[in-house]
Amino acid sequence: MKSSFLKSYGFSILLLLSILIGAVLGVVFKKDAVLFKPFGDIFINLLFTATVPVVFFSISSAVAGMPDIKRLGRILGWMLVIFVATGLIASIVMVIAVTAFPPAVGLKLNLQAAASLEPFKTSEEIVRAFAVPDFIEILAKKNMLALILFSLLVGLAASGAGEKGKAFRLFLASAFEVMMKVIAYIMFYAPVGLCAYFAYLVGVFGPDLLGSYVKVVTIYYPVAILYFFMAFTAYAWIAGGGRAVRTFWVNIVPPSLTALVTGSSVATIPSNLEAADKTGIPRDISEVIIPIGATIHMEGSCLAAIVKIAFLFGIFNMSFSGTETILTAVGIALLSGTVMCGIPGGGFVGEMLIVTLYGFPPEAFAVITMIGTLVDPPATMVNAVGDNVSSMMVARVLGGKNWRQAAPS
């Protein structure tokens, strides 16, 4: 029993301990904790370096290996349905929270005018999101949506080439296995990297985070954490019942902590894919949904968008109530968390959208940008893990109740 427990939870416990040690080091060293940052940067840079090839080979090999391209269409179709549905649920949950506990009651801020905002040029941003002018630019993580589209095209072409593309399809599958082994090696360094980076975050930014926008943090963090545990447990249960719930929580801790500390859904893709494998999600589903979800599916960002809107309504003495106001807020949250995140600089674009659609003055942009910074850790954790559990629900829809029969116990 003890060896079974350690096998399931040992690495997760090690990561938790490393983060706790990092927090203690941050408290002890305070601003001097910056000396730990290089050790954390090594881990994050290794993850980011591996992310682009992992995304390319995971999607292209999954698509190339599909015997039925119609299945890809079904995966993508149900993925979008679930992404929108979960984003809508997250938005409604936060609307209820900020209605019960308004985040800006009694708050007075000395607003300073922000720099003039560049107008959002829709056509240019859409082009930048889906295509780049030079092949070398597709290898940059900032152009992730363009990379995903290119990977889908390569996979489709490899599948369409028939017998002549067989060797290339084998190469894609082999390359993906090699990259996952690279990730496994990188994760050996995870306890050191996460410990160092968390020490840096707590030591350098801890006082500022505790002293600013306390009310926003005290609303967002509990709601995000409750959503993380309650909503994802419910989604996992819908996907596969009690056994799926248990397996999900056994394997999701490493990607959760990676997302929490790195603040990047993209950096979490490798460990998320590994967790999906252990959970028993079919690879042709997880290898498509998790990389795409890291770019366009952000439940944590939906939660944050509602908080930002309610906060601005409060400090400008506007009533955050009424059907039209609430529906507009939910619509903007969905745009910010499910669509805009796919655009380069999408977080800022979403914040600009909030300011411009409601007619707030330019200084409001600086206010909600700070909120975005404060809520980023739990938001990213919700974003990343949401991709994993969404894959489970798509697997349930396409594979029926026995989709996990081949999964490890």
C-alpha positions as CSV (number, residue, x, y, z in Angstrom):
1,M,0.0,0.0,0.0
2,K,2.8,2.4,0.9
3,S,4.7,1.8,-2.3
4,S,1.5,2.2,-4.3
5,F,0.8,5.5,-2.6
6,L,4.4,6.8,-3.3
7,K,4.2,5.6,-6.9
8,S,1.0,7.6,-7.4
9,Y,1.8,10.7,-5.4
10,G,5.5,10.7,-4.7
11,F,6.6,13.1,-7.4
12,S,3.6,15.4,-6.7
13,I,4.5,15.5,-3.0
14,L,8.1,16.3,-3.9
15,L,7.0,19.2,-6.0
16,L,4.8,20.5,-3.2
17,L,7.6,20.3,-0.7
18,S,10.0,22.1,-3.1
19,I,7.5,25.0,-3.5
20,L,7.0,25.2,0.3
21,I,10.8,25.3,0.8
22,G,10.9,28.0,-1.9
23,A,8.3,30.0,-0.1
24,V,10.3,29.8,3.2
25,L,13.5,30.8,1.4
26,G,11.6,33.8,-0.1
27,V,10.4,34.9,3.3
28,V,13.9,34.5,4.8
29,F,15.9,36.2,2.1
30,K,13.2,38.8,1.0
31,K,14.5,41.0,-1.8
32,D,17.8,39.0,-1.8
33,A,15.8,36.0,-3.0
34,V,16.5,37.4,-6.5
35,L,19.7,35.3,-6.4
36,F,17.6,32.2,-6.8
37,K,16.0,33.4,-10.0
38,P,18.6,32.0,-12.4
39,F,18.0,28.5,-11.2
40,G,14.3,28.9,-11.8
41,D,14.9,30.5,-15.2
42,I,16.8,27.5,-16.3
43,F,13.8,25.3,-15.7
44,I,11.3,27.7,-17.4
45,N,13.6,28.2,-20.4
46,L,14.0,24.5,-20.8
47,L,10.3,24.0,-20.8
48,F,9.7,26.9,-23.3
49,T,12.5,25.6,-25.6
50,A,10.8,22.2,-25.7
51,T,7.3,23.5,-26.1
52,V,7.4,24.5,-29.8
53,P,8.6,21.0,-31.0
54,V,6.2,19.3,-28.6
55,V,3.2,21.2,-29.9
56,F,4.3,20.7,-33.5
57,F,4.9,16.9,-33.3
58,S,2.0,16.2,-31.0
59,I,-0.6,17.8,-33.2
60,S,0.9,16.8,-36.6
61,S,1.5,13.2,-35.5
62,A,-2.0,12.9,-34.0
63,V,-3.7,14.2,-37.1
64,A,-1.4,12.2,-39.5
65,G,-2.1,9.0,-37.6
66,M,-5.9,9.4,-37.7
67,P,-7.4,6.7,-40.0
68,D,-10.6,8.8,-40.2
69,I,-10.3,12.5,-40.8
70,K,-13.9,12.9,-39.9
71,R,-12.9,12.0,-36.3
72,L,-10.6,15.0,-36.3
73,G,-13.6,17.2,-37.3
74,R,-15.6,15.7,-34.5
75,I,-12.8,16.3,-32.0
76,L,-12.5,19.9,-33.0
77,G,-16.2,20.5,-33.0
78,W,-16.8,19.0,-29.6
79,M,-13.7,20.8,-28.3
80,L,-15.1,24.2,-29.2
81,V,-18.5,23.3,-27.7
82,I,-16.9,22.3,-24.4
83,F,-14.5,25.3,-24.4
84,V,-17.4,27.8,-24.8
85,A,-19.6,25.9,-22.3
86,T,-16.9,25.8,-19.6
87,G,-15.9,29.4,-20.2
88,L,-19.6,30.4,-19.9
89,I,-19.9,28.5,-16.6
90,A,-16.7,30.1,-15.2
91,S,-18.0,33.6,-16.1
92,I,-21.4,33.0,-14.5
93,V,-19.7,31.7,-11.3
94,M,-17.7,34.9,-11.0
95,V,-20.7,37.1,-11.8
96,I,-22.5,35.5,-8.8
97,A,-19.4,36.0,-6.6
98,V,-18.9,39.7,-7.5
99,T,-22.6,40.4,-7.1
100,A,-22.5,39.0,-3.6
101,F,-19.1,40.5,-2.7
102,P,-18.5,43.7,-4.8
103,P,-14.7,44.0,-5.2
104,A,-14.4,47.8,-5.1
105,V,-16.9,48.8,-2.3
106,G,-15.3,51.6,-0.3
107,L,-12.1,51.6,-2.4
108,K,-10.5,54.8,-3.5
109,L,-7.6,54.7,-6.0
110,N,-5.5,57.6,-7.1
111,L,-5.7,56.9,-10.8
112,Q,-2.9,58.0,-13.0
113,A,-3.4,58.4,-16.7
114,A,-2.0,55.5,-18.7
115,A,-0.2,55.9,-22.0
116,S,-2.4,56.4,-25.0
117,L,-3.7,53.1,-26.2
118,E,-3.1,51.9,-29.8
119,P,-6.4,51.2,-31.6
120,F,-7.2,47.5,-32.0
121,K,-6.9,46.8,-35.7
122,T,-9.0,43.7,-36.1
123,S,-7.9,42.5,-39.6
124,E,-4.1,42.9,-38.8
125,E,-4.5,41.1,-35.5
126,I,-6.4,38.2,-37.0
127,V,-3.7,37.8,-39.7
128,R,-0.9,37.9,-37.1
129,A,-2.8,35.3,-35.1
130,F,-3.2,32.7,-37.8
131,A,-0.2,33.3,-40.1
132,V,3.4,34.6,-40.1
133,P,5.4,36.0,-43.1
134,D,8.4,33.8,-42.6
135,F,8.9,30.2,-41.6
136,I,11.4,31.0,-38.9
137,E,8.8,33.1,-37.1
138,I,6.5,30.1,-36.7
139,L,9.1,28.6,-34.3
140,A,8.5,31.4,-31.8
141,K,6.1,30.6,-28.9
142,K,4.4,34.1,-29.3
143,N,3.0,32.8,-32.6
144,M,1.5,29.6,-31.1
145,L,-1.8,29.8,-32.9
146,A,0.0,30.0,-36.3
147,L,2.1,27.0,-35.3
148,I,-1.0,25.0,-34.3
149,L,-2.6,25.8,-37.7
150,F,0.6,24.8,-39.5
151,S,0.9,21.6,-37.5
152,L,-2.7,20.7,-38.5
153,L,-1.9,21.3,-42.2
154,V,1.3,19.2,-42.0
155,G,-0.7,16.4,-40.3
156,L,-3.4,16.5,-42.9
157,A,-0.9,16.5,-45.7
158,A,1.0,13.6,-44.2
159,S,-2.3,11.7,-44.0
160,G,-3.4,12.6,-47.5
161,A,0.0,11.5,-49.0
162,G,-1.0,7.9,-48.5
163,E,1.7,5.3,-48.9
164,K,4.2,7.9,-50.0
165,G,3.8,9.7,-46.7
166,K,4.2,6.6,-44.5
167,A,7.8,7.3,-43.7
168,F,7.1,10.9,-42.7
169,R,4.1,9.8,-40.6
170,L,6.4,7.4,-38.7
171,F,9.0,10.2,-38.3
172,L,6.3,12.5,-36.8
173,A,5.2,9.8,-34.3
174,S,8.8,8.9,-33.4
175,A,9.8,12.5,-33.0
176,F,6.9,13.1,-30.6
177,E,7.9,10.1,-28.4
178,V,11.5,11.5,-28.4
179,M,10.3,15.0,-27.3
180,M,8.2,13.5,-24.5
181,K,11.3,11.7,-23.3
182,V,13.1,15.1,-23.4
183,I,10.3,16.5,-21.2
184,A,10.7,13.6,-18.8
185,Y,14.4,14.5,-18.4
186,I,13.6,18.2,-17.9
187,M,11.1,17.3,-15.1
188,F,13.9,15.7,-13.1
189,Y,15.1,19.3,-12.6
190,A,11.5,20.5,-11.7
191,P,11.9,20.3,-7.9
192,V,15.0,22.6,-8.0
193,G,13.5,24.9,-10.6
194,L,10.2,25.4,-9.0
195,C,11.7,25.8,-5.5
196,A,14.1,28.5,-6.8
197,Y,11.5,30.4,-8.8
198,F,8.9,30.4,-6.0
199,A,11.5,31.7,-3.6
200,Y,12.1,34.6,-6.1
201,L,8.4,35.3,-6.4
202,V,7.7,35.3,-2.7
203,G,10.8,37.2,-1.7
204,V,10.7,40.0,-4.4
205,F,7.0,40.4,-5.1
206,G,5.3,39.1,-1.9
207,P,5.0,42.4,-0.1
208,D,3.7,44.2,-3.2
209,L,1.1,41.5,-3.9
210,L,-0.1,41.6,-0.3
211,G,-0.3,45.3,-0.2
212,S,-2.2,46.0,-3.5
213,Y,-5.8,45.4,-4.5
214,V,-6.4,43.2,-1.4
215,K,-10.1,43.0,-2.0
216,V,-9.8,41.8,-5.5
217,V,-7.3,39.1,-4.4
218,T,-9.5,38.0,-1.5
219,I,-12.4,37.5,-3.9
220,Y,-10.6,36.0,-6.9
221,Y,-8.3,33.5,-5.2
222,P,-11.0,31.7,-3.2
223,V,-13.4,31.6,-6.1
224,A,-10.7,30.3,-8.5
225,I,-9.6,27.7,-6.0
226,L,-13.1,26.5,-5.4
227,Y,-13.8,26.4,-9.1
228,F,-10.5,24.5,-9.6
229,F,-11.6,21.7,-7.2
230,M,-15.3,21.7,-7.5
231,A,-15.9,22.3,-11.2
232,F,-13.0,20.1,-12.4
233,T,-14.2,17.3,-10.1
234,A,-17.7,17.6,-11.6
235,Y,-16.3,17.7,-15.1
236,A,-14.1,14.6,-14.5
237,W,-17.1,12.8,-12.9
238,I,-19.3,13.6,-16.0
239,A,-16.5,12.3,-18.2
240,G,-16.0,9.0,-16.4
241,G,-17.5,8.7,-12.9
242,G,-15.7,8.2,-9.7
243,R,-12.7,6.2,-11.1
244,A,-12.0,9.0,-13.6
245,V,-12.2,11.6,-10.8
246,R,-9.6,9.7,-8.8
247,T,-7.2,9.1,-11.7
248,F,-7.6,12.8,-12.8
249,W,-6.5,14.1,-9.4
250,V,-3.7,11.6,-9.0
251,N,-2.1,12.8,-12.2
252,I,-3.0,16.5,-12.4
253,V,-0.8,17.8,-9.6
254,P,2.5,18.3,-11.6
255,P,0.9,20.3,-14.4
256,S,-1.1,22.3,-11.8
257,L,2.0,23.3,-10.0
258,T,3.9,24.0,-13.2
259,A,1.2,26.3,-14.3
260,L,0.9,28.0,-10.9
261,V,4.6,28.8,-10.7
262,T,5.5,29.5,-14.3
263,G,2.3,31.5,-15.1
264,S,2.2,30.0,-18.5
265,S,-0.4,27.6,-20.0
266,V,2.0,27.0,-22.9
267,A,4.9,25.9,-20.6
268,T,2.4,23.5,-19.0
269,I,1.6,21.6,-22.3
270,P,4.3,18.9,-21.9
271,S,3.3,17.9,-18.3
272,N,-0.3,18.2,-19.2
273,L,0.1,15.8,-22.1
274,E,1.9,13.4,-19.8
275,A,-0.9,13.6,-17.2
276,A,-3.4,13.0,-20.0
277,D,-1.6,9.8,-21.0
278,K,-1.6,8.5,-17.4
279,T,-5.3,9.4,-17.1
280,G,-6.1,7.3,-20.1
281,I,-7.3,10.0,-22.5
282,P,-6.8,8.8,-26.1
283,R,-3.8,10.4,-27.6
284,D,-5.5,11.6,-30.8
285,I,-7.7,13.7,-28.5
286,S,-5.3,15.0,-25.9
287,E,-2.6,15.8,-28.5
288,V,-5.0,18.0,-30.4
289,I,-7.0,19.6,-27.6
290,I,-4.3,20.4,-25.0
291,P,-2.0,22.4,-27.3
292,I,-4.9,24.2,-28.8
293,G,-6.5,24.8,-25.4
294,A,-3.3,26.3,-24.1
295,T,-3.8,29.1,-26.6
296,I,-7.6,29.6,-26.9
297,H,-9.2,28.1,-23.8
298,M,-8.9,30.2,-20.6
299,E,-11.5,29.6,-17.9
300,G,-9.3,31.4,-15.4
301,S,-9.1,34.4,-17.7
302,C,-12.9,34.3,-17.9
303,L,-13.1,34.5,-14.1
304,A,-10.5,37.4,-14.2
305,A,-12.4,39.3,-16.9
306,I,-15.5,39.5,-14.8
307,V,-13.6,40.6,-11.7
308,K,-11.9,43.4,-13.8
309,I,-15.2,44.6,-15.1
310,A,-16.9,44.6,-11.7
311,F,-13.9,46.3,-10.2
312,L,-14.0,49.2,-12.8
313,F,-17.8,49.5,-12.3
314,G,-17.1,49.9,-8.5
315,I,-14.4,52.5,-8.6
316,F,-16.3,54.6,-11.2
317,N,-19.5,54.4,-9.1
318,M,-21.5,52.4,-11.7
319,S,-24.0,49.8,-10.9
320,F,-22.9,46.3,-11.9
321,S,-26.4,44.9,-12.3
322,G,-29.2,44.5,-14.9
323,T,-29.6,41.9,-17.6
324,E,-27.8,43.9,-20.4
325,T,-24.8,44.8,-18.2
326,I,-24.4,41.2,-17.0
327,L,-24.8,39.6,-20.5
328,T,-22.3,42.1,-21.9
329,A,-19.8,41.3,-19.2
330,V,-20.2,37.5,-19.8
331,G,-19.8,38.1,-23.5
332,I,-16.6,40.1,-23.0
333,A,-15.3,37.4,-20.6
334,L,-15.9,34.7,-23.3
335,L,-14.1,36.8,-25.9
336,S,-11.2,37.5,-23.5
337,G,-10.9,33.9,-22.3
338,T,-11.7,31.9,-25.4
339,V,-11.0,34.0,-28.4
340,M,-8.7,36.9,-27.7
341,C,-6.1,34.6,-25.9
342,G,-5.3,33.2,-29.4
343,I,-4.2,36.7,-30.6
344,P,-0.6,37.9,-29.8
345,G,-0.9,40.1,-26.8
346,G,-4.4,38.8,-26.3
347,G,-4.5,39.6,-22.6
348,F,-3.9,43.3,-23.3
349,V,-6.4,43.2,-26.2
350,G,-9.0,41.8,-23.9
351,E,-8.4,44.5,-21.3
352,M,-8.5,47.2,-24.1
353,L,-11.8,45.6,-25.1
354,I,-13.2,46.1,-21.6
355,V,-12.1,49.7,-21.4
356,T,-13.4,50.7,-24.9
357,L,-16.7,48.8,-25.0
358,Y,-17.8,50.3,-21.7
359,G,-16.4,53.8,-22.4
360,F,-14.1,53.9,-19.4
361,P,-11.3,56.6,-19.4
362,P,-7.8,55.5,-20.6
363,E,-6.4,55.3,-17.0
364,A,-8.7,52.3,-16.4
365,F,-6.5,50.2,-18.6
366,A,-3.6,50.6,-16.1
367,V,-5.9,49.6,-13.2
368,I,-7.1,46.3,-14.7
369,T,-3.6,45.5,-16.0
370,M,-2.5,45.4,-12.4
371,I,-5.4,43.1,-11.5
372,G,-4.3,40.8,-14.3
373,T,-0.9,40.6,-12.8
374,L,-2.2,39.9,-9.3
375,V,-4.5,37.0,-10.3
376,D,-2.3,35.5,-12.9
377,P,-1.0,32.4,-10.9
378,P,-4.3,30.8,-10.0
379,A,-5.8,31.9,-13.3
380,T,-3.1,30.1,-15.3
381,M,-3.5,27.0,-13.1
382,V,-7.3,27.0,-13.9
383,N,-6.6,27.7,-17.6
384,A,-4.1,24.8,-18.0
385,V,-6.0,22.2,-16.0
386,G,-9.2,23.1,-17.8
387,D,-7.6,21.9,-21.1
388,N,-6.9,18.5,-19.5
389,V,-10.4,17.9,-18.2
390,S,-12.0,19.2,-21.4
391,S,-10.0,16.4,-23.2
392,M,-11.7,13.9,-20.8
393,M,-15.1,15.2,-21.7
394,V,-14.5,15.1,-25.4
395,A,-13.2,11.5,-24.9
396,R,-16.5,10.7,-23.1
397,V,-18.6,12.1,-25.9
398,L,-16.7,10.3,-28.7
399,G,-15.8,7.1,-26.9
400,G,-18.8,6.5,-24.7
401,K,-18.7,5.5,-21.1
402,N,-16.0,2.9,-21.6
403,W,-13.4,5.3,-23.1
404,R,-11.1,4.6,-20.1
405,Q,-11.1,0.8,-20.3
406,A,-7.4,0.7,-21.4
407,A,-6.4,3.3,-18.8
408,P,-4.1,2.4,-15.9
409,S,-5.9,1.6,-12.6
